[in-house]
Amino acid sequence: MADNRSVERFDLGLEAFVSVSNDSDKSDSLAMQTRDISSNGVYLLTETPLPVGTKVKVDMILSLDELKKLGGKALIKTSGEVLRTESDGMAICFDRNSRIVPLSSKQVT
């Protein structure tokens, strides 16, 4: 099958925390790992994907040498929707509500 993506995808295993978007701010977060990521979305590895169409919030921890000025890590906060599921995970399509914030070592659990 041809890959018709319009943006580049990067194989990147990041620690990710996924919660279902709802009216309340309180929602249990599920720990997952990313398989790949692009500016439009992310593929998350999980044995129990959420239903297609589920609105989610996704927080990913990015640790790179360039981010040492920010304490060594940054938190990528995004939201989006489950686009498709497979046996090993689910694809999330990001909406335009994303930001990157510094993450102190005290915030990492």
C-alpha positions as CSV (number, residue, x, y, z in Angstrom):
1,M,0.0,0.0,0.0
2,A,1.3,3.5,-0.9
3,D,2.1,5.9,1.9
4,N,0.2,9.1,1.0
5,R,1.1,11.2,4.0
6,S,1.7,14.9,3.3
7,V,4.1,15.4,6.2
8,E,7.2,13.5,7.4
9,R,6.9,10.9,10.1
10,F,9.7,10.2,12.6
11,D,10.3,6.9,14.4
12,L,10.5,8.2,17.9
13,G,9.8,6.3,21.1
14,L,8.5,8.8,23.7
15,E,6.8,8.3,27.0
16,A,3.2,9.4,26.5
17,F,0.2,9.8,28.8
18,V,-3.3,9.7,27.3
19,S,-6.5,10.7,28.8
20,V,-10.0,10.9,27.4
21,S,-11.2,14.5,26.8
22,N,-14.4,15.2,28.7
23,D,-16.2,18.0,30.5
24,S,-14.4,17.4,33.8
25,D,-10.7,18.1,34.3
26,K,-10.3,14.9,36.2
27,S,-9.5,11.9,34.0
28,D,-7.3,8.9,34.5
29,S,-4.1,9.0,32.4
30,L,-2.9,5.9,30.6
31,A,0.8,5.4,30.1
32,M,1.9,4.5,26.6
33,Q,4.8,4.7,24.2
34,T,4.9,6.4,20.9
35,R,6.0,4.4,17.8
36,D,6.2,7.4,15.4
37,I,5.2,11.0,15.4
38,S,4.6,13.8,12.8
39,S,3.3,17.4,13.0
40,N,-0.2,16.0,12.3
41,G,-0.4,13.1,14.7
42,V,1.2,10.2,16.6
43,Y,1.0,6.4,16.7
44,L,0.7,5.0,20.2
45,L,1.5,1.5,21.2
46,T,-1.2,-0.2,23.3
47,E,-2.9,-3.5,23.6
48,T,-6.2,-1.8,24.4
49,P,-6.8,1.0,21.9
50,L,-9.6,3.5,22.5
51,P,-12.6,3.5,20.1
52,V,-12.3,5.4,16.8
53,G,-13.6,9.0,17.3
54,T,-12.6,9.2,20.9
55,K,-11.4,12.7,21.8
56,V,-8.1,12.5,23.8
57,K,-5.4,14.6,25.4
58,V,-1.9,13.4,24.8
59,D,1.1,14.5,26.8
60,M,4.6,13.3,25.6
61,I,7.9,13.8,27.4
62,L,10.8,14.8,25.1
63,S,14.3,14.6,26.4
64,L,17.1,15.9,24.2
65,D,20.5,17.5,24.7
66,E,19.2,20.8,23.1
67,L,16.6,21.0,25.9
68,K,19.1,21.1,28.7
69,K,18.5,24.8,29.0
70,L,15.0,23.9,30.0
71,G,16.1,21.4,32.6
72,G,16.7,18.6,30.2
73,K,13.1,17.7,29.4
74,A,10.0,19.3,27.8
75,L,6.4,18.3,27.9
76,I,4.5,18.3,24.6
77,K,0.8,18.8,25.4
78,T,-1.6,18.0,22.6
79,S,-5.1,16.9,22.0
80,G,-6.8,15.1,19.1
81,E,-9.0,12.2,18.1
82,V,-8.5,8.5,17.6
83,L,-8.3,8.0,13.8
84,R,-7.8,4.3,13.6
85,T,-6.8,1.3,15.7
86,E,-4.7,-1.8,15.0
87,S,-3.7,-4.8,17.0
88,D,-0.6,-3.1,18.4
89,G,-1.9,0.4,19.0
90,M,-3.9,3.4,17.8
91,A,-3.3,6.5,15.6
92,I,-4.2,9.9,17.0
93,C,-4.8,12.9,14.7
94,F,-3.8,16.1,16.5
95,D,-6.0,19.1,16.5
96,R,-4.4,22.6,16.6
97,N,-4.3,22.8,20.4
98,S,-0.7,22.0,21.1
99,R,2.1,23.5,23.2
100,I,5.6,22.6,24.5
101,V,6.4,23.5,28.1
102,P,9.6,23.1,30.2
103,L,9.4,20.1,32.6
104,S,11.3,20.2,35.9
105,S,12.7,17.0,37.3
106,K,10.2,17.3,40.2
107,Q,7.3,17.0,37.7
108,V,8.5,13.6,36.3
109,T,7.0,10.7,38.1
